[in-house]
Amino acid sequence: MSEDSKVKGPASYFPSIEKKYGQPIDHWLNLLAGLGDKKHMERVAWLKSEHGMGHGHANALVAHHLASSKQ
């Protein structure tokens, strides 16, 4: 894989998130969409406490979700 075609940013965590937690990324993004107006770190804390997710994975999902919802 060339350097230009590598996935960068939060999405680079997606394959390992799907493998570790057994759900597609859309599942997690849909859950995050249902959290209303919670702030970034509140969403990260929720994924960690309610779903046992590690900080890096939770942060990547939240960052991607918030960035894509602004578009």
C-alpha positions in Angstrom: 0.0 0.0 0.0 1.4 3.3 -1.0 1.7 6.2 1.5 -0.9 8.2 -0.4 -3.5 5.4 -0.3 -3.2 4.7 3.5 -6.2 5.7 5.6 -5.3 8.6 7.9 -6.9 10.2 10.9 -9.6 8.7 13.1 -10.7 6.3 10.3 -7.3 4.5 10.6 -8.7 3.0 13.8 -11.8 1.6 12.2 -10.6 -1.9 11.2 -9.3 -2.6 14.7 -12.4 -1.1 16.3 -14.6 -3.5 14.3 -12.4 -6.5 15.0 -12.1 -5.8 18.8 -15.7 -4.8 19.5 -17.5 -7.0 16.9 -19.7 -4.3 15.5 -19.5 -2.3 12.2 -18.5 1.4 12.5 -22.0 2.4 11.5 -23.3 0.8 14.7 -21.1 3.1 16.8 -21.8 6.2 14.8 -25.6 5.6 15.1 -25.2 5.3 18.9 -23.2 8.5 19.0 -25.9 10.2 16.9 -28.4 9.4 19.6 -26.5 11.2 22.4 -27.8 14.6 21.5 -25.7 17.7 22.5 -23.1 15.9 24.7 -19.6 17.3 24.4 -16.7 15.4 22.8 -15.2 14.1 26.1 -18.6 13.2 27.5 -19.2 11.0 24.4 -15.7 9.4 24.8 -16.5 8.7 28.5 -19.8 7.2 27.6 -18.3 4.8 25.1 -15.7 3.8 27.6 -18.0 3.3 30.6 -21.1 1.8 28.7 -19.3 -0.2 26.1 -15.8 -0.9 27.6 -14.1 0.8 24.8 -10.5 2.0 25.1 -9.8 5.7 25.1 -8.1 5.8 21.7 -10.9 3.9 19.9 -13.6 6.0 21.6 -11.8 9.2 20.8 -11.4 8.2 17.1 -15.1 7.4 16.8 -16.2 10.6 18.4 -13.8 12.8 16.4 -15.0 11.2 13.2 -18.7 11.5 14.1 -18.4 15.1 15.1 -16.4 16.0 12.0 -18.8 14.3 9.7 -21.9 15.8 11.4 -20.6 19.3 10.8 -20.6 18.8 7.0 
